[in-house]
Amino acid sequence: MKVSLKQVRDNLPAIPDDRYSYEVERISPMIIKVWLKHHHPYDYACGKSVKTIYCFLKNDKVHASKNKDKMQIKSLCTIDELSHQQWHTLIKPSGPSNLWHLN
């Protein structure tokens, strides 16, 4: 099922404030990349905007990223379930759970 950029935008989780926004980009006919844009200034960015990868979509399946160019093989959910995910990342931590604070 080919998904439109509008469908992705409409199904993204709500962001709690205006310091962040999403940017949706089609990479190929089947792949869409979603960035989380940071609107507050960082000293290390020297005035440039900062963004991090939020997720990839392959057709209607949502995948966490391996890095900015590659997605993890296993999908996490479908586009219909995307709005129920965390707004800041889809990467699930590995290793001892006491090192991560998931709320």
Backbone hydrogen bonds, N-H to C=O, Kabsch-Sander energy under -0.5 kcal/mol:
donor,donor_aa,acceptor,acceptor_aa,energy
8,V,4,S,-1.7
9,R,5,L,-2.5
10,D,6,K,-2.6
11,N,7,Q,-1.0
11,N,8,V,-1.0
12,L,8,V,-0.6
12,L,9,R,-0.9
20,Y,17,D,-0.9
21,S,37,K,-1.5
23,E,35,W,-2.1
25,E,33,K,-2.8
27,I,25,E,-0.5
27,I,31,I,-2.4
28,S,31,I,-1.7
32,I,57,L,-2.4
33,K,25,E,-3.2
34,V,55,C,-3.0
35,W,23,E,-3.1
36,L,52,T,-3.7
37,K,21,S,-3.5
37,K,35,W,-0.6
38,H,50,V,-3.1
39,H,19,R,-3.8
39,H,37,K,-0.6
40,H,19,R,-0.5
45,A,42,Y,-1.1
46,C,43,D,-1.2
47,G,42,Y,-0.6
48,K,45,A,-2.0
50,V,38,H,-0.9
52,T,36,L,-2.5
54,Y,34,V,-3.2
55,C,34,V,-1.5
56,F,63,H,-2.7
57,L,32,I,-2.8
58,K,61,K,-2.5
59,N,30,M,-2.5
59,N,57,L,-0.6
61,K,58,K,-2.1
62,V,77,C,-3.1
63,H,56,F,-3.1
66,K,70,K,-3.1
67,N,70,K,-1.7
72,Q,64,A,-3.1
76,L,62,V,-3.3
77,C,62,V,-1.0
79,I,60,D,-2.1
81,E,78,T,-1.4
82,L,78,T,-0.6
82,L,79,I,-0.8
84,H,81,E,-1.5
85,Q,82,L,-2.0
90,L,54,Y,-0.6
99,L,96,P,-1.6
100,W,97,S,-1.3
102,L,100,W,-0.7
103,N,101,H,-0.6
